[in-house]
């Protein structure tokens, strides 16, 4: 749907039998919540109680029940006129001008975007009775001559239509007229396909800003919407776009995104970042790396370095066409695989799909749900209030043992904190209607039902996908309820005292679980609110493992569920929430930034994976072999430079960096390569070259080795191999074995002990450790004096 401030709303519905699209044009009365009527009393006879009914050019008010600060629901025919009247009244009363309702403060006014006003008032939400696969989804991807829309051009656009057919549109020539013609043909194709949703990876970070900038320069109207005047509009967003490097409008766009009436713009980058935040398992956030990791990339996937796409198009255009078509195909796969949760959230929350898709923490979803419940009950809402200074006690996290354990089991505590809120009826003190607890109760029950339906559906079926998405969405909201409580001053019903009470019960439950498991003869490894890892004695069967978990689960409060969640042949426990798991059959599983980081150099990650497989198998000589071969490859420079380059995000503009007093490798690499302009947020790959120089590596692609300088500082990376990557294994070996395994292969000792009988060790800690902070990103630390 789309709503305008003047009270017009457009609602598109897909009919269930025919699948055809119909549009409803409806009117609604824009509204605000005010703490007082003082701001509108100057309207005189134009202000009237709601009980007298609406009338032309009149503003009506209704006093809501209860003690909440925001107690006056004020409505009018036109939202802009209503806002103007409130601002005029505030300016008169306070003796200073106000230009925006936000300036009045959250204690005085609650103003939602027009579409949320309509959804809250009407009770409607997106996608009721629809499945994800019922959406008409289209993907598009731009290929450009460069990254700066002020002078670079769009020469090709790949599209994938709602039926899955891929195609490319190309500029017929090199001039402005050819590019303008390409953009007009793209607009015509989009309108002909008529998708509900337009998708791509980094759509809001590159494609839409670049497209809008080029269209503006060329005088092309981007009539992409289904209603209203043509052209893209902007909406506020937590994460916006930054096209080009310092191009026009860059700062303004950084916290805004484009939107149009009647279609939703979905950027799969948002879903990838949410997924990686939860799992910490992705090698990066780029389309190709993620698609390859998630098994979406086909064996024939075309690879071309991004900086060379236009060059390759001149000599082999069909190769670029394949490359671009692969991009939109993978974007479609990502959207379906990772986008179901946002789709399901849109079925619950009074907010547009694209806004839910780009949202950060789900605490932002809870507030509109509660606001809707209070208004539909005719109850006054409390305003945000600052905390009383009470600190929020952290969640429990214990590391009981370090090193390598065998026969490992994970017992999962399903949604511990929401379960404790339900068990002990702990909710926000100011939520006098009990909406938060009712919401958690309802969503937990619905989530369990959705999980059961997903298990009963055929693998890969739309029914399974829809119900898995529903379950994920409900889990997101339910698990964020505790964070909502503890966000003092940031959420409307924040209550740090209630959050600390939940934490206290959580610590008690976790302690009970650990005590009861230990009494049954297992070795505790790590425990937190997500679950407990423990090692069982040799000879135990899976039935024994499940029995122990069931026995302990029976001792917990009724609404707290402990479930058997998995079993593994071995585990390396390094630090809290940083570990490696080896399933009895399957790939190595790495968790935590110590083992998975987008900033880590590929050579180090590859070494770690190889060494961990050997370590968890008890093959210590194999770990030594992996180390020696990596050191030798570094010193002989048989590894490509790409293997030693770290991917970093630039957080400073050129002006900010040049004004700083310390030198940092990424920015020195940019300057040394001749790059004097870049955008904050741009990702680059940098490395340390011989002589302490800073090197910048062009965008890497699979198999790309052309013009490889191989000028990296081999000794520096050998030190990093030992001091950074090998150090992740230090708690799995005795000091003597560690020194032997990671001794310099070019400085052999006559008295080096044999590793033939060396074995990994497990050390049970006298005092369990809590979560430790991780070191600062070394690439963003100051360079030693005298180095560049």
N, C-alpha and C positions, 0 to 999 in steps of 0.2 A: 504494500500500500504506500501511498504518498499523501502527505497533508501539507496544506499551505497555511500560513499564519492568518489568512482572511477567513478561515473556517471551511474551506473546500477540502474534501478528501476524495481520493481516487483509490478504489479497491479492485484488484484483479483477482478473479476466481477461476480455477480450472474445473470444469464440470466433470463429475465422476464417471459418467457413462460415455460421453463422446470425447472427453479430453480437450474440448475446445475452451477458449479463453473468453470470459465475459468481463466487462468493466462496469462497476457501479460508481456513479458520481453522487456523493452524499454531502450533506452539510453537518457540521458539528459546531458546538459553541466553545471556542478556545477559553481556557481557564488558567487561573493562578491560585496559589495558596498564599494568604497574607497573615501576618501575626496581628495586624490591626487594620481597621477601616480608615485610619487617619489619612492614608495616602490617596484615598478615593473620595473623601467627603467633599472635596471641592467640586465634584460633579453635580452637587445639589439634587435637583429633581430628576436628573438622568440616572441617579443611583436608586435602586429599589430592591426590596427583599425578593429572594427567589420564589417565595410562596405566592407572590402576586403574579408570577409568570413572566416570561420574557416579552420584550416589546422592542420595536425598531429603535435603534440608536440608544438603547438603555444598557446599563451595566447592572447585573444582579448579584446579590451576595447571599450566602447561606452560612450560618454559624454551625460548625460541626460540634459534636458532643465530646465531652471529656476535657482533661486538663492540658492537652497539648498546646504548645506555643503557636503553631501554624493552624489556626482554627477558622479562618474565613475563606470559603471557597467562592471566588469571584469569577463571573462569566461574562462574556460579551460576544457580539457577532463577529468582531474582528480582533485577532490577537495583537496586531501591531497597535491598534488604537487603544486597547486595554493596557498594554505595556507603557505606551506614551502617557496615558492618564496617571498611572502609578508613579512614573518617573517625574511627571510634572508636580504631582502632589508632594512627593518626597523632597523635591527641590524647593518648593514653597515652604514646607515645614522646617527643613533643616538649613535653609539659607545658602545652599550651594548647589551647583548643577550636577545632575547624574545623567550619564549617557547610556547606561546599560543596567538591566535588572541585577546582574551579578554584583554590581557595585553596592547594592543595598545590603548584601550579606545573607548568608543562609539562615540567620536568626529571623529575618524579616520576610523573605519571600522564597517560594519554591516554584520555579518555572521550568517546565519540561519542553523539549522540542515538539513542534506541532504533531508529528506522527505519534509520539508517545502520549500526548494529551488525548488524541483520538482513541488509541488502543486502550488506555486506562479507562476512559469514559465509556467505551463501547463494550469492553470485556473481550474483544477479539484478540487473537494472536495469529501469527503466521502459520501456514502449513497444516492447519487442522485437517485430519483425515488424509493427509498426503504422505507418501513415502519419499525418501531422498531421490529414488530413481524416477519419480513422477515429474521432477523438475526438468525443464528444458534448459540444459546447460551448454554453453558455448565457450571455447577457449580461443584466445588470440595471443600472438607473440610477435613483437616487432623485431626486425633486424635493421640495424642502423649503421651508418658509415663511421660513427664514433659515439661518444657519450655525452657530448655537449649539444643540447637542442638549439642553441643560438646560431650554430653554423653547420652542425652535422645533420644528415638527412635520414629519413626512413626510405629504404629501397625495397623492402619486402615485408609482408605480413603473412604469417602462417595462421590458419584458422582450423578449428575442428568443430563441426556443427553438432546439433543435438542428437543426431543419429550416429555420430562417431566417424563421419567422413572427414578426411583432412584435405586441405588445399592450400595453395599459396597465391597471394596477390602480389604483383610486382610492378615497380615503376617502369614505364616505357621511355627511358631516357634519364638524363642526369640533372635536368634543370628543375626550377621551382614548379613549372607547369606540370611536369611528369609526376612530381611528388604530390601536388595538389590533386591531380586526377586519381592517384592511388588512394588517397584519403577519402575522396568522395565514393570510390568504388567500395572501400571498406565499410563506410557508413551504410551504403545501400545493401551490402551483404548482411550486415548485422540486422538491419530492419527486415530483410526478407526472411532470415532464419527466425527472428523474433524470439530470442532466448529470454527466459526468466532471469538467468544468472550469467554473467560474464566472468571468466576465471583466467588467471595465469599466476605463475610464480614470480613474485616481486612486481605484481601488477601496479600496486600503489607506489612502489619505490622507484619504478622506472617507466613502464609502458604508458600508463595514463598521463603522468606529468610530461613525458616526452611528446606523446601524441597531442596533448592540449597545447603545448608550446609551439609545436610545428604548425598546427592548425591555425593558431592565432597569427603567426607570422605570415602564413600563406593565404589568410582570409577565407579558410574553409570552415563552414558551420558544422559542428559535430552534433548532428541531430540524432542522438543515440537513445533518447528516452521514448516513453510511450504516451506521454501527456505533457501539457504545459509548453512553454517556449523552448526552442531547441538550445543545445549547448550544455556543457558540463557545469555543475554547480560544486561548491565546496561545503564541507561539513567539518566540524571539529573532530579531532581524533588524537588519541594518546600518542600514536606513532604515525607520522606523516611522511611525505615524500620530499626528496631533495634531488631533483633532476640536475644533471650536469655537475660541473665543478664551479661553484660560485656564480651560477647563472642567474638571470633576472628572476625575482620572486622566490628565490631559494629559501630564505629565512621564513617568509610568510607561509610557504607550503609545508614547512617541517612539522607543523602540528595540525595539519588539515589533510583531508582526502577528498577526491572527486566523487560525485554521486549524480544520478539522474532519476527522474520519476519513472517508475514502472519496471526497473531492472535493478538487480543487486550486483555490485562489484565485489568479488571475493578473491583475495590474495592468499594463495596457498602458503606463502611464507609465514603468515600468522599461525596457521595450524602446525607447521613444522616447528616453529619456535615453542609453541605450547607443548607439543609432543616431546621435544628435546628437554624442556624444563622438567617434565615429569620423569623421563626415562634416562636422560644423560647418555644416550647411546648412539646418537648420530655423529657421523664424521665431520659434519659441517651443515650449513643451512642452504647451500646452493642446490639448484634443481637436480643437476646431474649426479652429484654425490649422494643426495638423499634418495633419488630414484634407484640408483644402483644398490644402495644399502637395503632398501625395502623391497627389492626384487621386482621393481617396475620397469627397469631398463631391459630392453630386448638384446639378444646377442649381436644383432646387426646394427645396434645403435650407432649413428654417425657422430663422430667427435671432430670438432674444429675449434682451435683456440679462439676465444671471443674476439681478441684484437685482430684476428686474421679473416673473420667471416667475410667482410666486404672484399678483401683481396682475393680470397678463394672464389667468390662469386664471379669475379671477372674471368677466371680461367676454367672453372668447373661449376656452373650454376646448379646443375642437378644435384651435386653433393650438398650444397647449401640448402636446397629445397628439402632434401631428406633430413638434414640436420634440424631445420625449423619444424618440420612435421613431427619429428620425434619429440621436440620440446613440448608442443601442445598435447601430444598423446600422453606424455609423462605428467604434465600438469593436470590433465583430466583424471589420471589414476591417483595422483596425490590428493586431489580434492575429494574424490570418493572415499579413499582409504582413511583420511584424517579429518575430513570435514563434517562427519555425521554428528558429532557432539554439538557443534554450533547450530546445525540444522534443528536438532532436537531441542536445544535451548530456546530457539525461536518459537517453538510450539508452546512454550510455557510462559516466557517473559514478554511484557508489553514493550517490545523494542524491535527495530528492524533487524532482519537477518544479517546484513552486512555490518551493522554496528556490533552485534553479538559475536560475529566471526573475528573482528579485529580487537575485541576486548582483551584486557589482561586478566588479572585475578577475578575469579567468579564472585568475589564480594560485591562487585559492581552489578551483578545480576540480582542479588538478593534484595537490594534496596527498592528497585521498581516493583518487585513482587509484593513487598510489604506495603509500599505506598498505595498500590492498587487495592490491596485488601482493606486498608484503613479507609480509603475514600469510598469504597463500595459499602462499607459498614457505617458511613456517615460519621466517622470518628476523627477528631483532631489529631494532627501529627506533631510529635515533638521535633524541635529543631536540633541541629547538631549542637552538642555542647562539649567544651574542652574537658579533658580528663582531670582528675583531682591529684595527679602526680604519682599515683600508684603505678609501679612498673609491672609489666606483663611477664610472668614467670615462664621460662622456656619449657619446651617439651622434653620429656625424658629420652635420653640416648646413652646407651652403655656399650662399651667395648670390653668384653670379658677375657678375650684371648687373642693373640696375634700369631701369625705364621700359617702353616698349612695344616688343615684339618681334613680328615677322611669321613666318608659316610655322613654327609651333611643334610639336614632337614630344615625347611623353612615352615614355620607356623605363622599364618597371617591373621592379624587382628583386623577384622573388617570394619572400616570407618569407626575407629575407636572413639574419637572425641564426639562425633554426632551421636554415637550409641550411648555414651555417658550422659550427654545432654538429655536424651530421651529417658534413660533409666532413672536419673535423679531429678528430672524436670528442671533443668538449669537453663534459663533463658535470660534475655536482657531485662533488667529491672523496669525499664520504662516502656516495655512492650506490654501494655496493659491488656491488649486483646489476645496475647499469646500466639501471635501470628508466626513468629520464628519457629517455635516448637511445633506448631501445627504443620508448618511447611516441611520441617525436617521429618516429622512422622510420616506425612503423606508421601514424600519423595523416596524415603527408604523403602516403604512398602511397594511403591510403584516400580522402584528400581529392581527389587527382588523379582517382581512379576515379569519385568522386561527381560531380566537375565534368564528366567525359566523359559520364556517364549523363544529367546534366541537359541538356547540349547536344543529346543525341540524342533527348530526350523532346519531345513537342509543347509549344509555348508555352502557359502557363496550365494545364497538366495537373497532376494531383496528383503524378505521377512527377517532373516537373520541380521542382515546389515542394519535395517531400521531399528530393531530391538537392541542390538549391541550399541548403536548410537544413542538411543534413549537411555540405556543403562549408564553409559559413559557421561552423558550430560547430567543426569541426576546425581551421579557420584561427584562430579565437579562442584555442583551447587551444595550438596550436602556436606562435603568435606570442607567447603569454604565457610560454613556457618561458624565454626570455631574461630577462624581468622577474622570474620566479621565482628565477633564479640570483642576480640582483643585489639582491634584497630582504634585505640582511644582517640577521640576527636575527629576521626576520618570517616566514620560511618554513622548513620543517624541513630542507631540503637546500640552503639558500642557500649560495652560494659566490661571493663577490665577485671572487676571483682568476680563477675560470673565466669569469665574466661579462666581466671586463676583457680576457681573452684573446680572447673572441668579438668584443668591440668593436675590438680591435687588428686582427684579420683583416678586420673590416667596413670600417675606415678604408682598409686597403690595397686591398680590392676596389673600393671606391667611387672611390679615387684612380685606380686602373687604368682603370675605366670612363670617367672624365672625361678622362684623358689620351688614351685611344684614340679617343674621340669627337672631341676637339679636333684630333687629327692628321688627321682625315678632313674637316676644313673647316667644322664646325658651330660655332655660338656657344653656349657653355654659359650657362644661365640660373640654375638651382637644382638642387641635388643633396642627397638624404638617403637614409636606408635604405629608403625606399619607392620611390625611382626618381630619374630625371634628366629635367629639362626642358631642351630645347635648341632653338635656331632654326637652320633650314637655309637655304642660299642661294636666292635667286629662281631659278625654273626647275627646281628639283628636283621630281620626281614622288613619289607615294606609294611606288612601287617603290624609288626611290633611298633614301627614308627607312627602309624596312624592311631594305634591304640593309645599311645602315650598322649598324643595331641587331644584325643577325644576325652581321656580321663581328666586332663587339666581344663579343657573347655567346660566340662560339667560343673566345675567349681566356681565359675565366674558368674557375675550378675546376669540375669536372664537376657537382657538386650545386648550384651557384649558377646560377640561370636568369634571364637578362635577356630580356625580351619587349617587343615593340612594343605599346604600350598605348593610343595615341590620337594624333590630329593636330588642330591648331587653327589657325584663321586668324590669331589674334593673342592676345597675353598681356600683361597689365600686371603686372610684377614689382615689388612694393612693399617688402616685408620678407621675411625667411625664413618660408616656409609661409604667407604672406599674398599672394594674387595673384588676378587675375581672368582668366578664359579665355573667348574667343569662338570657339565651334566654327564650322566652315565652314557648317553649317546647324544651328540649334537655339538653345536659350535660353542666356543668359549664365550662366556658372558662377563662383561666388565661393567663395573658400577663406580661412579664417583670421578671427580676431576683428576685424581691421582692417576687414573688409568684411561680416562676418556676426556679429551679436551680439544676443542676446535683450534686451539692455539699451538698444540703440540706438533713438533716436526714429524713428518711421516717416517723418517728412518728410525726415530725413537719408538714410535708406536709399533712399527713392524717388529723391531727387536723385542719389545715387551710381549707382544702376542706369541712370538716364537719361544721366548724364554719361559713364559708362563705355562705354555703347554707342556714343556719339558719339566718344569718345576712341579706342576700338579700331578704329573705322572711319576714323580720321584726320580727323574733322570737329571741329576746334577751335572754330569759331564756334558749333557746336551745343552744345558744353560751356558756352560763355559764355551762350547763350540759356537753357539749363537753370538756370544760376545766377541770372541776372537774374529769371527768372520765379519762382523759389523765394523770393528776397529780397523781391520785390514782394508775393507772396502772404502772407509773414510780416508785413510791415509793414502791409498792409491788413487783416490777420487774416481773410483768406478761407479759410485752412486751418483745419479744426476743431481744437479743443484736443487731441483724441485723437492728432493727427499730431505734436504736440510732446511728448507725455507718454512718459516712459521707464518700462519695466516693471522693477521691482527686487524683490528678495527681502529681507524683513526678517529680520535675523539676531539682533536683540536683543529681549528682552522689554520691556514698558513699564518695569519696575523697573530693568532693566539700562541702558536708555537714559537714564532720568531721573537715574541715578547717575553717568552719564558727564559729562565736562566739556566735550565739544564737541558742537555742534549739527549735525545732519545733515538734509538736505532731506526724505527719506522720512518720518522720524519727526515732523518739524515739520508735515508735511502731514497726518499722521494726527491729531495733536493739534489743529491748526487746524480740522479738519473735525468736531471733537467726539468723535473716536475715542480713548478712553483705554485700551482693551483691544484687544490683537491677539495672534496666535500667532506665535512664532518660526518662520520658514519661509513665512509668508504672502506672497503676491505681490500687489503693488499697482502702480498707475500714478500717477506724480507728475510735476508740472511746476513751473516757476518762473513765478509770476504777477507782474503789475506791482507795483512797489514792493518787489521782493525777497521777496514773500510766497511761501509754499510752498502749492501746490495739489494736492489729491487728486482724481483722476478716477475716477468709478464704473466698474465693469467694462465694457470696450468690447465692442461687437458690430458685425458688418458693417452699415454704413449707419446706425448710431446717431448722431444729431445733436441729439436733443431736449435742451432745457435746457442747451445748450452755452454756458458763460460767455464764451468767447473773451477771457479776461482774461490771457492769457499775455504774458510780457515779450518783445515782438517784437525789441527790440534785442539782448537776450541771445541769442536763437536765431539771429539773423543772424550774430552773432559766432561762435556755435558752428558754424554752417554753413560758415563760412570756415576757422576754426581747427581744427575737428575733421574734418569730412567732406571739404571741398575739399582739405585737407592730404594726403589719401590719394592725390592725383594729382600731388603736387609733384615726384616723381621722373620724371614722364613729360613734363614741359615745361621749357623754358628758364626761368630766373628772370624774364626780361622778359615772356615769354608768360604765365607764371603770374600775374604782377602785373596784366597786362592782362585776362586772363580773369576774375579774381576781384576786380577793382576795384569799389568801391561804385557801383552804378548811379545813385545820387542825387548823386554827386560826380564828374561826368564831367570828363575832362581834355581840354584843347584839343590836346594833343600825344600823345594815346594812339596807339600804333602799330596798324597794321591787322593783323587776324588772318587775312586772306585767304590768306596763304602760310604760315601757322604749321603745323607738323607735330609729332607726338609724337616724343620722342627716346628712345634707348636708350643707357645709359652702362655700359660694361664696367668693372668695378671693378679697380683695381690689386691690392687685397688682398681676397679673398672675405670676406664677412661671415658671422658665425655667427648663431644665433637670438637675438633681442633680447627682453627682458622687455617686456610691455605695460604701459601706464599704469594706475594704479589707477582703479577705477570712479569717475567724478567725482561720481556721485550719493551715494556713501558717504563722500566727503571732507568735512572740516569746512567749514561755511559761513563766509564772511568775517565778521569781527567786526562786529557791528551789524546783520547780516541775519538773517532768520528763515526 
